[in-house]
């Protein structure tokens, strides 16, 4: 006689069947967790990459912004050396050296200076402006030589203004205002302040001679 067949109810109530079911559920849960972990990892990795890129951009921006400051100390030191060199070579040593140099250029060019007046202008930093206001007469070429020599002279002269005042024969007459600078300690006492009038109308001050 053959054994009784196993019914479906018996199979469902079998511990082995429930073991297989539990194992399948666990495998499904593990699979779901693995997928979720993979998605989270991908999102975290993408966020980290974005953060890294942002940091790199910030660093590059800071490098560009701070580039002009690199070597600033050295450039400041070089500037100070250049300023001291300029003072030593191009700023008159004293008031009398201005008069001497103007006289030398007058003789060299052949012009004649008259009604020469010197005045004191504003101070800026370590220097005080000294202005010369004078009449200048001579042939056109002589005057041009005098003006060019002033502009190119080792002593620092700046031509502020020139005004035509007349002509007689081959001689041209101009009013000329020239500036140079002195250290405050070298400025003589008693110089009048520089007038704001133009050379065409200004009255010469502190005349040095005709």
BALOBA-1460 file (C-alpha; in Angstrom, 3 decimals):
// residues 210
<rec num="1" residu="x" x="0.000" y="0.000" z="0.000"/>
<rec num="2" residu="x" x="1.479" y="3.462" z="-1.102"/>
<rec num="3" residu="x" x="2.070" y="6.243" z="1.433"/>
<rec num="4" residu="x" x="-0.478" y="9.048" z="1.729"/>
<rec num="5" residu="x" x="0.298" y="12.065" z="-0.528"/>
<rec num="6" residu="x" x="1.398" y="15.320" z="1.212"/>
<rec num="7" residu="x" x="-1.349" y="17.871" z="1.040"/>
<rec num="8" residu="x" x="-0.863" y="21.617" z="0.359"/>
<rec num="9" residu="x" x="-1.936" y="22.463" z="3.892"/>
<rec num="10" residu="x" x="0.759" y="20.224" z="5.265"/>
<rec num="11" residu="x" x="3.370" y="21.785" z="3.006"/>
<rec num="12" residu="x" x="2.407" y="25.293" z="4.146"/>
<rec num="13" residu="x" x="2.589" y="24.258" z="7.768"/>
<rec num="14" residu="x" x="5.989" y="22.650" z="7.309"/>
<rec num="15" residu="x" x="8.919" y="24.427" z="9.086"/>
<rec num="16" residu="x" x="11.084" y="23.915" z="6.025"/>
<rec num="17" residu="x" x="8.634" y="25.830" z="3.866"/>
<rec num="18" residu="x" x="8.592" y="28.774" z="6.279"/>
<rec num="19" residu="x" x="12.378" y="28.674" z="6.387"/>
<rec num="20" residu="x" x="12.504" y="29.096" z="2.617"/>
<rec num="21" residu="x" x="9.941" y="31.903" z="2.785"/>
<rec num="22" residu="x" x="11.890" y="33.709" z="5.499"/>
<rec num="23" residu="x" x="15.111" y="33.305" z="3.534"/>
<rec num="24" residu="x" x="13.476" y="34.744" z="0.420"/>
<rec num="25" residu="x" x="12.135" y="37.731" z="2.391"/>
<rec num="26" residu="x" x="15.569" y="38.390" z="3.874"/>
<rec num="27" residu="x" x="17.192" y="38.212" z="0.451"/>
<rec num="28" residu="x" x="14.598" y="40.702" z="-0.842"/>
<rec num="29" residu="x" x="15.229" y="43.062" z="2.075"/>
<rec num="30" residu="x" x="18.987" y="42.834" z="1.580"/>
<rec num="31" residu="x" x="18.557" y="43.581" z="-2.120"/>
<rec num="32" residu="x" x="16.388" y="46.619" z="-1.368"/>
<rec num="33" residu="x" x="18.891" y="47.870" z="1.207"/>
<rec num="34" residu="x" x="21.772" y="47.362" z="-1.239"/>
<rec num="35" residu="x" x="19.969" y="49.375" z="-3.913"/>
<rec num="36" residu="x" x="19.185" y="52.136" z="-1.408"/>
<rec num="37" residu="x" x="22.778" y="52.171" z="-0.183"/>
<rec num="38" residu="x" x="24.008" y="52.431" z="-3.752"/>
<rec num="39" residu="x" x="21.712" y="55.363" z="-4.478"/>
<rec num="40" residu="x" x="22.725" y="57.126" z="-1.247"/>
<rec num="41" residu="x" x="26.408" y="56.546" z="-1.972"/>
<rec num="42" residu="x" x="26.016" y="57.944" z="-5.475"/>
<rec num="43" residu="x" x="24.239" y="61.039" z="-4.154"/>
<rec num="44" residu="x" x="26.866" y="61.531" z="-1.425"/>
<rec num="45" residu="x" x="29.712" y="61.139" z="-3.920"/>
<rec num="46" residu="x" x="28.108" y="63.673" z="-6.288"/>
<rec num="47" residu="x" x="27.614" y="66.139" z="-3.414"/>
<rec num="48" residu="x" x="31.240" y="65.688" z="-2.352"/>
<rec num="49" residu="x" x="32.426" y="66.354" z="-5.899"/>
<rec num="50" residu="x" x="30.321" y="69.507" z="-6.081"/>
<rec num="51" residu="x" x="31.711" y="70.688" z="-2.745"/>
<rec num="52" residu="x" x="35.260" y="69.987" z="-3.912"/>
<rec num="53" residu="x" x="34.713" y="71.913" z="-7.143"/>
<rec num="54" residu="x" x="33.267" y="74.854" z="-5.200"/>
<rec num="55" residu="x" x="36.292" y="74.881" z="-2.881"/>
<rec num="56" residu="x" x="38.645" y="74.805" z="-5.862"/>
<rec num="57" residu="x" x="36.792" y="77.744" z="-7.429"/>
<rec num="58" residu="x" x="36.995" y="79.683" z="-4.147"/>
<rec num="59" residu="x" x="40.731" y="78.975" z="-3.885"/>
<rec num="60" residu="x" x="41.346" y="80.108" z="-7.465"/>
<rec num="61" residu="x" x="39.345" y="83.285" z="-6.840"/>
<rec num="62" residu="x" x="41.415" y="84.059" z="-3.738"/>
<rec num="63" residu="x" x="44.627" y="83.456" z="-5.684"/>
<rec num="64" residu="x" x="43.536" y="85.936" z="-8.358"/>
<rec num="65" residu="x" x="42.463" y="88.520" z="-5.778"/>
<rec num="66" residu="x" x="45.693" y="88.291" z="-3.789"/>
<rec num="67" residu="x" x="48.009" y="88.174" z="-6.835"/>
<rec num="68" residu="x" x="48.625" y="91.983" z="-6.819"/>
<rec num="69" residu="x" x="49.741" y="91.752" z="-3.171"/>
<rec num="70" residu="x" x="52.449" y="89.178" z="-3.823"/>
<rec num="71" residu="x" x="55.856" y="90.716" z="-3.494"/>
<rec num="72" residu="x" x="54.307" y="93.968" z="-2.242"/>
<rec num="73" residu="x" x="56.929" y="94.393" z="0.455"/>
<rec num="74" residu="x" x="59.683" y="94.167" z="-2.135"/>
<rec num="75" residu="x" x="57.971" y="96.662" z="-4.437"/>
<rec num="76" residu="x" x="57.478" y="99.099" z="-1.555"/>
<rec num="77" residu="x" x="61.168" y="98.822" z="-0.714"/>
<rec num="78" residu="x" x="62.121" y="99.412" z="-4.378"/>
<rec num="79" residu="x" x="59.812" y="102.432" z="-4.523"/>
<rec num="80" residu="x" x="61.435" y="103.940" z="-1.452"/>
<rec num="81" residu="x" x="64.872" y="103.453" z="-3.001"/>
<rec num="82" residu="x" x="63.698" y="105.089" z="-6.244"/>
<rec num="83" residu="x" x="62.201" y="108.037" z="-4.352"/>
<rec num="84" residu="x" x="65.397" y="108.575" z="-2.392"/>
<rec num="85" residu="x" x="67.400" y="108.333" z="-5.619"/>
<rec num="86" residu="x" x="65.090" y="110.894" z="-7.265"/>
<rec num="87" residu="x" x="65.487" y="113.255" z="-4.314"/>
<rec num="88" residu="x" x="69.250" y="112.895" z="-4.367"/>
<rec num="89" residu="x" x="69.675" y="113.411" z="-8.130"/>
<rec num="90" residu="x" x="66.897" y="115.774" z="-9.194"/>
<rec num="91" residu="x" x="65.760" y="117.841" z="-6.209"/>
<rec num="92" residu="x" x="67.924" y="120.960" z="-5.691"/>
<rec num="93" residu="x" x="70.242" y="120.766" z="-2.732"/>
<rec num="94" residu="x" x="69.304" y="124.302" z="-1.626"/>
<rec num="95" residu="x" x="67.712" y="127.548" z="-2.797"/>
<rec num="96" residu="x" x="70.926" y="129.017" z="-4.193"/>
<rec num="97" residu="x" x="71.432" y="126.018" z="-6.447"/>
<rec num="98" residu="x" x="68.143" y="126.890" z="-8.196"/>
<rec num="99" residu="x" x="69.372" y="130.427" z="-8.913"/>
<rec num="100" residu="x" x="72.716" y="129.129" z="-10.100"/>
<rec num="101" residu="x" x="71.212" y="126.556" z="-12.456"/>
<rec num="102" residu="x" x="68.705" y="129.009" z="-13.950"/>
<rec num="103" residu="x" x="71.582" y="131.441" z="-14.568"/>
<rec num="104" residu="x" x="73.646" y="128.727" z="-16.269"/>
<rec num="105" residu="x" x="70.797" y="127.826" z="-18.604"/>
<rec num="106" residu="x" x="70.234" y="131.515" z="-19.376"/>
<rec num="107" residu="x" x="73.851" y="131.956" z="-20.423"/>
<rec num="108" residu="x" x="73.913" y="128.688" z="-22.369"/>
<rec num="109" residu="x" x="70.825" y="129.498" z="-24.457"/>
<rec num="110" residu="x" x="71.569" y="133.207" z="-24.936"/>
<rec num="111" residu="x" x="68.214" y="134.469" z="-23.666"/>
<rec num="112" residu="x" x="67.754" y="137.318" z="-21.221"/>
<rec num="113" residu="x" x="65.687" y="136.964" z="-18.052"/>
<rec num="114" residu="x" x="64.170" y="140.054" z="-16.445"/>
<rec num="115" residu="x" x="61.849" y="140.822" z="-13.526"/>
<rec num="116" residu="x" x="62.696" y="137.418" z="-12.042"/>
<rec num="117" residu="x" x="60.683" y="136.623" z="-8.936"/>
<rec num="118" residu="x" x="60.618" y="133.547" z="-6.710"/>
<rec num="119" residu="x" x="57.760" y="132.476" z="-4.461"/>
<rec num="120" residu="x" x="56.791" y="129.594" z="-2.222"/>
<rec num="121" residu="x" x="53.931" y="127.278" z="-3.126"/>
<rec num="122" residu="x" x="52.181" y="124.491" z="-1.327"/>
<rec num="123" residu="x" x="53.963" y="121.655" z="0.447"/>
<rec num="124" residu="x" x="53.229" y="118.085" z="-0.541"/>
<rec num="125" residu="x" x="54.708" y="115.333" z="1.583"/>
<rec num="126" residu="x" x="58.424" y="115.920" z="2.018"/>
<rec num="127" residu="x" x="58.741" y="118.710" z="-0.577"/>
<rec num="128" residu="x" x="57.746" y="122.372" z="-0.969"/>
<rec num="129" residu="x" x="57.099" y="123.913" z="-4.374"/>
<rec num="130" residu="x" x="59.231" y="126.889" z="-5.412"/>
<rec num="131" residu="x" x="58.017" y="128.953" z="-8.374"/>
<rec num="132" residu="x" x="59.983" y="131.291" z="-10.637"/>
<rec num="133" residu="x" x="58.059" y="133.967" z="-12.539"/>
<rec num="134" residu="x" x="60.102" y="135.950" z="-15.057"/>
<rec num="135" residu="x" x="60.163" y="137.784" z="-18.326"/>
<rec num="136" residu="x" x="62.224" y="136.092" z="-21.021"/>
<rec num="137" residu="x" x="63.422" y="137.707" z="-24.239"/>
<rec num="138" residu="x" x="65.532" y="136.508" z="-27.123"/>
<rec num="139" residu="x" x="65.352" y="135.068" z="-30.573"/>
<rec num="140" residu="x" x="62.826" y="132.319" z="-31.109"/>
<rec num="141" residu="x" x="65.476" y="129.591" z="-31.371"/>
<rec num="142" residu="x" x="67.198" y="130.824" z="-28.208"/>
<rec num="143" residu="x" x="63.958" y="130.717" z="-26.250"/>
<rec num="144" residu="x" x="63.166" y="127.227" z="-27.525"/>
<rec num="145" residu="x" x="66.634" y="126.057" z="-26.453"/>
<rec num="146" residu="x" x="66.114" y="127.559" z="-23.000"/>
<rec num="147" residu="x" x="62.677" y="125.921" z="-22.610"/>
<rec num="148" residu="x" x="63.940" y="122.529" z="-23.834"/>
<rec num="149" residu="x" x="66.970" y="122.691" z="-21.544"/>
<rec num="150" residu="x" x="64.710" y="123.437" z="-18.582"/>
<rec num="151" residu="x" x="62.497" y="120.438" z="-19.316"/>
<rec num="152" residu="x" x="65.436" y="118.083" z="-19.797"/>
<rec num="153" residu="x" x="67.657" y="119.380" z="-17.039"/>
<rec num="154" residu="x" x="68.916" y="117.068" z="-14.312"/>
<rec num="155" residu="x" x="67.340" y="119.418" z="-11.789"/>
<rec num="156" residu="x" x="63.608" y="118.780" z="-11.734"/>
<rec num="157" residu="x" x="61.917" y="121.769" z="-13.400"/>
<rec num="158" residu="x" x="58.279" y="121.887" z="-14.493"/>
<rec num="159" residu="x" x="57.066" y="124.646" z="-16.831"/>
<rec num="160" residu="x" x="53.721" y="125.783" z="-15.468"/>
<rec num="161" residu="x" x="52.807" y="128.407" z="-18.084"/>
<rec num="162" residu="x" x="54.125" y="130.642" z="-20.856"/>
<rec num="163" residu="x" x="52.473" y="133.755" z="-22.273"/>
<rec num="164" residu="x" x="53.486" y="135.846" z="-25.301"/>
<rec num="165" residu="x" x="53.919" y="139.497" z="-24.325"/>
<rec num="166" residu="x" x="55.291" y="141.088" z="-27.499"/>
<rec num="167" residu="x" x="57.911" y="141.165" z="-30.231"/>
<rec num="168" residu="x" x="60.461" y="143.741" z="-31.317"/>
<rec num="169" residu="x" x="62.371" y="143.113" z="-34.485"/>
<rec num="170" residu="x" x="63.699" y="139.558" z="-34.232"/>
<rec num="171" residu="x" x="63.296" y="139.371" z="-30.450"/>
<rec num="172" residu="x" x="60.381" y="137.595" z="-28.799"/>
<rec num="173" residu="x" x="59.164" y="138.474" z="-25.307"/>
<rec num="174" residu="x" x="57.454" y="135.913" z="-23.049"/>
<rec num="175" residu="x" x="56.327" y="135.591" z="-19.472"/>
<rec num="176" residu="x" x="57.361" y="132.275" z="-18.003"/>
<rec num="177" residu="x" x="56.452" y="130.438" z="-14.810"/>
<rec num="178" residu="x" x="58.589" y="127.466" z="-13.758"/>
<rec num="179" residu="x" x="58.333" y="125.257" z="-10.675"/>
<rec num="180" residu="x" x="60.828" y="123.127" z="-8.842"/>
<rec num="181" residu="x" x="60.836" y="121.689" z="-5.310"/>
<rec num="182" residu="x" x="62.911" y="121.902" z="-2.148"/>
<rec num="183" residu="x" x="62.928" y="120.034" z="1.100"/>
<rec num="184" residu="x" x="61.110" y="122.179" z="3.695"/>
<rec num="185" residu="x" x="64.307" y="122.658" z="5.700"/>
<rec num="186" residu="x" x="65.988" y="124.183" z="2.616"/>
<rec num="187" residu="x" x="63.256" y="126.755" z="1.874"/>
<rec num="188" residu="x" x="64.525" y="130.264" z="2.762"/>
<rec num="189" residu="x" x="62.527" y="132.489" z="5.064"/>
<rec num="190" residu="x" x="60.646" y="135.436" z="3.620"/>
<rec num="191" residu="x" x="59.567" y="134.019" z="0.272"/>
<rec num="192" residu="x" x="56.086" y="135.315" z="-0.642"/>
<rec num="193" residu="x" x="53.336" y="132.804" z="-1.448"/>
<rec num="194" residu="x" x="52.888" y="131.856" z="-5.078"/>
<rec num="195" residu="x" x="50.130" y="133.827" z="-6.774"/>
<rec num="196" residu="x" x="47.304" y="131.996" z="-8.527"/>
<rec num="197" residu="x" x="47.298" y="134.560" z="-11.344"/>
<rec num="198" residu="x" x="48.449" y="133.579" z="-14.828"/>
<rec num="199" residu="x" x="51.899" y="134.723" z="-16.045"/>
<rec num="200" residu="x" x="50.248" y="137.134" z="-18.482"/>
<rec num="201" residu="x" x="48.832" y="139.227" z="-15.618"/>
<rec num="202" residu="x" x="50.865" y="138.291" z="-12.546"/>
<rec num="203" residu="x" x="53.119" y="140.825" z="-10.897"/>
<rec num="204" residu="x" x="56.594" y="139.345" z="-10.233"/>
<rec num="205" residu="x" x="57.441" y="138.844" z="-6.572"/>
<rec num="206" residu="x" x="60.734" y="138.840" z="-4.667"/>
<rec num="207" residu="x" x="62.596" y="140.170" z="-7.715"/>
<rec num="208" residu="x" x="66.145" y="138.997" z="-8.133"/>
<rec num="209" residu="x" x="67.127" y="141.586" z="-10.729"/>
<rec num="210" residu="x" x="66.475" y="143.101" z="-14.127"/>
